[in-house]
Amino acid sequence: MARMIEKLRGNPWAVLATLSLGFFMTLLDLTIVNIAIPGMMTSLHAPLDLVLWTVGAYSLVLAALVVTAARLGDLLGQRTMFAWGIAVFTLASAGCGLAPGPAALIAARIVQGIGAALLTPQTMALIVATFPAARRGTALGVWGSVAGVATLAGPTLGGFLCSALGWRWIFFVNVPVGLLVLVMTFLFVPGLRTGRAHRLDPSGILLSSSALACVAFALMEGQRFGWNPAIWALAAAGLVLGALFLRHQGRRQDSGPLIPFVLFRDRNFAVMTVLIGAVGAAMVGAVLPLGLLLQQGLGLSAVQAGLALAPSPLVSLLVSPFAGRLADRIGGRRVLLAGLLAYVLGLAVIAPLATASAQALTFALPLALMGLGVGCMIAPMSTEAMRNVPPALAGAAAGISNTVRQLGSVFGTAGTTALLASGVSFQLVLLLPIGLLTAAALVVRGG
């Protein structure tokens, strides 16, 4: 056993398995909680508005702290920050499961979000450092398939756990998995440092975290508060703080900035970063109304709706590693374009069928086509974004990419929720992600 462990230490695939499993937990917890909201309300005797913060608090902290966590990885080492993130996330998961009331649960979810933010950017940075360029697409394909499956599988897994064991087990299940990942981290992941930041930037951290928190909160809670003046003021404050942050960063480009502007001189990174945000928004803009249609329109239970959506993550899981390998051989942009077109085609088939008279099986083939699209998008976007990024900037680049992905999801959720709340039909709501991804495909084709 000792010899086998020694042989696997530093092995790229053992490293990838460790990183992907940790990453899987953080993304799963973005969506798995949604299915448990009714049980939480009953068990904790809490109103819906308060319980919804168990979802929002996690997303808000994750969005606000990823850039800072990426720079901490450059300073203290990616493996160290990944391990700390896993430890914090695991302890907070136990705290969520044991929470006696809504306030304690929300506090534990905030700590859980901190753990997720600490580990998330380290995964991409360590993959870039561990795998040579010729095999990086395949590795990011596996990583991307984990991301896609975790995001889409949350409602299904959460439904099974809530039905069989109760809502607290959606958090308790993270504890043994987190402990396993922590052990694997110290056994297999080498102590690499992909960056050389000499010191932190407290002013930059405060400005960036405040700006992201204000914007994310306004987008997440705007619909619930009726887009009142306070929400608009908060959004405006976030934009002002963001402008101050960029000005501050411009003065620190020679002394370890949180966001090195040199990254955006690389057209690949700049374009793919925008696409990552657009795809994140479009995926939420497609899956959210479909999930609501299946439950509210067709009368399916949460578990049944999750199973009806299963063709998409299953196909994505199967396709992503091969798409990454293909991207290494023929170029990521071609595979990405094929993925965007497949996803748009699947949605275009679903949109006119999204009525209350539809059957769940009606969506199986177009959902599989959408899964093919996701499988062909995630790895090439990440590969192309990181293609020319030097190892010293990999942590910062990963932090930017993950922040944009998270904000894209927040934008998608806010826009979709606002449209549905305004009485717009499911068919028309689905036109938004179709248009967004069509525009993205035109950008990729023109690039």
TIKOLVEX-787743 format. One record per residue (C-alpha): residue in three letters; z, y negated, x negated. Coordinates in steps of 0.5 Angstrom, whole numbers, plus 2048, in hexadecimal, padded with zeros to 3 digits. Each point is the difference from the previous one (the first is absolute). Layout:
alaZYX...
This chain:
met800800800ala8027FB7FAarg7F98027FDmet7FC7FE806ile8047FA802glu7FF7FE7F8lys7F8801801leu8007FC807arg8037FA7FDgly7FB7FB7FFasn7FB804804pro7FB7FB804trp800805806ala808801800val8017F87FFleu7FB7FF806ala803805804thr8077FC7FFleu7FD7FA801ser7FC802806leu807803804gly8047FA7FFphe7FA7FB802phe7FF805806met8087FF802thr7FF7F8800leu7FA800804leu802805805asp8067FC802leu7FB7FA802thr7FE804806ile805806801val8057FB803asn7FC7FE806ile800806803ala808800800ile8017F9803pro802803807gly8058057FDmet8037FB7FCmet8017FB806thr803805804ser8058037FAleu8027F97FEhis8007FD806ala7FB7FA7FEpro7FB7FC803leu7F98017FEasp7FF7F97FCleu8068027FCval7FD8077FEleu7F97FD7FFtrp8047FD7FAthr8018077FDval7F88007FFgly7FF7F97FEala8067FF7FBtyr7FD8067FCser7F97FD800leu8027F97FFval8048027F9leu7FA8047FEala7FB7FB800ala8057FA7FDleu8028047FAval7FA8047FEval7FD7FB7FBthr8077FF7FDala8018077FFala7FA8017FDarg8027FB7FAleu807804800gly7FC8067FEasp7FC7FC7FAleu8077FE7FEleu804806800gly7FB806801gln7FD803805arg803806800thr8077FD800met7FE7FB806phe7FD806804ala8068047FFtrp8057FB802gly7FB7FF806ile801807802ala8078007FFval8017FA805phe7FB802805thr804807800leu8077FD801ala7FE7FB805ser7FC806804ala807803800gly8037FA803cys7FB7FF805gly801807803leu8087FE800ala7FF7F9803pro806800805gly7FC7FA804pro7FA7FB800ala8027FB7FBala8028067FAleu7F9803802ile7FD7FA7FEala8047FE7FAala7FE8077FEarg7F97FF801ile8007FA7FCval8028047FAgln7FB805801gly7FB7FB800ile8037FD7F9gly7FF8087FEala7F9800802ala7FE7FA7FDleu8038027F9leu7FC806800thr7F97FF803pro7FD7FC7FBgln8028047FBthr7FC806803met7F97FD7FEala8027FD7FAleu8038077FDile7F9803803val7FC7FB7FCala8048017FAthr800808800phe7F9802802pro7FA7FE7FCala7FB7FC803ala7FB806801arg805803804arg8047FA804gly7FB800806thr802808801ala8087FE7FFleu7FF7FA805gly7FD804805val806805800trp8047F9800gly7FC7FD806ser800807804val808800800ala8007F8802gly7FB802806val803806802ala8077FD800thr7FF7FA804leu7FC804805ala805806800gly8067FC802pro800800807thr7FE808801leu8068027FBgly8057FB803gly7FE803807phe8028077FDleu8067FE7FDcys8037FB806ser7FE806804ala8048057FCleu8057FD7FDgly8017F9802trp7FE7F97FDarg8058007FBtrp7FC8067FCile7FA7FB7FFphe8047FD7FBphe8048067FEval7FA8047FEasn7FF7FB7FAval8068027FDpro7FE8067FDval7F97FE7FEgly8037FA7FDleu8058047FCleu7FA8057FEval7FB7FA7FEleu8067FD7FCval8018067FCmet7F88017FFthr8007F97FDphe8048017FAleu7FD8077FFphe7F97FE800val7FF7F9800pro7FF7FD7F9gly8047F97FFleu7FA7FC7FFarg7FF7F8800thr7F97FE803gly8027F87FFarg8047FC7FBala8047FB804his8057FD7FCarg8047FC805leu801800808asp7FE7F9803pro8057FF805ser7FD7FA803gly7F9804801ile804805803leu8047FC805leu7F97FC802ser7FC806801ser805804804ser8027FA805ala7F97FF801leu7FE807801ala806801805cys7FF7FA804val7F8802801ala802807801phe8067FE805ala7FB7FB804leu7FB805801met804806802glu8057FC805gly7FB7FB802gln7FE804806arg807802802phe8027F9800gly7FA7FD804trp7FD7FC7F9asn8057FB802pro8017FA7FBala8058037FCile7FB8067FEtrp7FB7FB7FEala8047FC7FCleu8028067FCala7F98027FFala7FF7F97FDala8068007FCgly7FD8077FDleu7F97FD7FFval8047FA7FCleu8048047FCgly7FA8057FEala7FC7F97FEleu8067FE7FCphe8018087FDleu7F87FF7FEarg8017FA7FChis8078027FDgln7FC8067FEgly7FA7FC7FDarg8057FD7FBarg8038077FEgln7F98037FEasp8028007F9ser807803801gly801806804pro7FD7FE807leu802804806ile7F8800802pro7FC7FF7FAphe7FA7FC802val7FB8037FBleu800806805phe7FC7FD805arg7FB7FE7FAasp7FE807801arg7FB800806asn802808801phe8077FE801ala7FF7FA804val7FB803805met804807801thr8077FC801val7FD7FC806leu7FD807803ile8068037FFgly8047FB804ala7FA801805val800807801gly807800801ala8007FB806ala7FA804803met8038077FFval8067FD804gly7FC7FD805ala7FD806801val805805800leu8057FC804pro7FC7FF807leu7FE8077FFgly807803800leu8027FB806leu7FA803804leu8018077FFgln8087FF802gln7FF7FA805gly7F9801803leu7FF808800gly808801801leu8018057F9ser8078007FDala8017FE7F9val7FF8067FDgln7FA802804ala7FD7F97FEgly8018017F9leu7FD807800ala7FA7FD804leu7FF7FB7FAala8018067FBpro7F98017FEser8007F97FCpro8058017FBleu7FE8087FFval7F97FE7FEser8027FA7FCleu8058057FCleu7FB8057FFval7FA7FB7FEser8047FB7FCpro8018047F9phe7F8802801ala7FE7F9801gly8047FD7FAarg7FD8057FCleu7F97FE802ala8027F97FFasp8018027F9arg7F98037FFile7FC7FB804gly8047FA801gly8057FE805arg7FC7FA804arg7FB806802val806804803leu8047FA803leu7F97FE804ala7FF807802gly808800803leu7FF7F9803leu7FA802804ala803807802tyr8077FC802val7FC7FB804leu7FB805803gly806804803leu8037FA803ala7FA7FE803val7FF807803ile8087FF803ala7FF7F9802pro7FC801807leu804807801ala8077FC800thr802800807ala805803804ser7FB806803ala7FF8027F9gln8038077FDala8038017FAleu7FB8057FDthr7FB7FB801phe8027FC7FAala8018067FBleu7F97FF7FDpro8007F97FFleu8078007FDala7FE8057FBleu7FA7FC7FEmet8057FA800gly8048057FBleu7FA8017FCgly8007F87FFval8077FF7FEgly7FF8067FBcys7FA7FD7FDmet8037F9800ile8078007FDala7FF8037F9pro7F97FC7FFmet8047F9802ser8068027FBthr7FB8027FAglu7FB7FB801ala8067FB800met8048027FAarg7F98027FCasn8007FA7FBval8087FF800pro8038017FApro8068047FFala8057FA7FFleu7FE7FD807ala800806804gly8077FF803ala7FE7F9802ala7F9802803ala804806803gly8057FB803ile7FA7FC803ser7FC805803asn806803804thr8037F9802val7F97FF803arg7FF807803gln8077FF803leu7FE7F9803gly7FA802802ser804805805val8047FB802phe7FA7FB802gly7FD806803thr806802804ala8017F9802gly7F97FF803thr800806803thr8067FF804ala7FE7F9802leu7FA802803leu803806804ala8057FC802ser7FB7FB803gly7FD805804val7FA8017FCser7FD807801phe8018067FBgln7F88007FFleu8007F97FEval8068007FCleu7FC8067FCleu7FA7FB7FEleu8057FC7FCpro8018057FAile7F8802801gly7FE7F97FFleu8058007FAleu7FE8067FDthr7F87FF801ala8017F97FCala8048047FBala7FA8057FFleu7FB7FA7FFval8047FD7FBval8008077FCarg7F9801801gly7FE7F97FEgly8058017FA
